[in-house]
Amino acid sequence: MDNLENRELLINLFEKYSSFLTQNQRQIFQLYFFEDLSYAEISQITATTRSAIFDALKKTKIKLMKFYDELERK
């Protein structure tokens, strides 16, 4: 799966399952994918480190893919 397909899948999953994410996960996902902000820009907005943003985004992607695997691939 290329990056564009992966990005589209994650955005679609976010639109379906965002209510299962934390407020922080939703905010970071929206800033990164919809506002197209960098880790540094998001870290300034959220008053955290870039590595914290990277980790939160990674956990969010894993969580969304878990929903996909468990609920949609069956």
N, C-alpha and C positions, 0 to 999 in steps of 0.2 A: 504494500500500500504506500503510495507516495505521500509526500507532505501535505499536498492540497487535499487529497482524499481523506487523510487522517484529520486534518483541520476541520473539514466539513463534517465528518463523523462526530468529532468532539463537540462542535457547536450544536449539532442536532441533538446529541445526548444531553448537553447542558440545558437546552430548551425543554426537554422532556423531564429531566430529573433534578433540576436545580433546587427544588424544594427539599431534597435529601442532603444537600450540601450545607456546610456552615455558612454563616454570614461572611466570614473572612474568605472562604473558598470562592463564594459567588462573586465577591467584589474583585478579587485578584483575577479570576477567570475573565470577568467582563472587561477589566482594564487591559488585560493582555490580548484577548482575542477580538473584542469589539472596538476598543479604543486604540488598539495597536501601540500600546505603550511598552517601553523597555522595562527590564527588571529594575534598573536604577530609578526610572521615573516612578514606577509603582512603589518602590521602597520609600521614596520621599513622601508620597501621598499617604502611605500607611504607617510611616514612622517605624519601619523595620529595616532589616538588612536585605541586600540582594539575595544572599543565600537563603534567607527565610522565605523570600518570594519564590525562588526556584523550587525549594522543598514543598511549599504549599501548592504550587501549580502542579508539580509532579504527583503529589498525593491526590489532587483533584482529578487529574487525568486517569490515574489508576482506578479511582473510585468510579468514575464514569464508565470506564471500560469494563469494570466488574459488573455494573448494572447491565451493560450491553451483553456481556457473556451469559449472565444468569437469566435475563428477562427477554432478550430479543433473538438470541441465536438458536433457541430451542425449536 
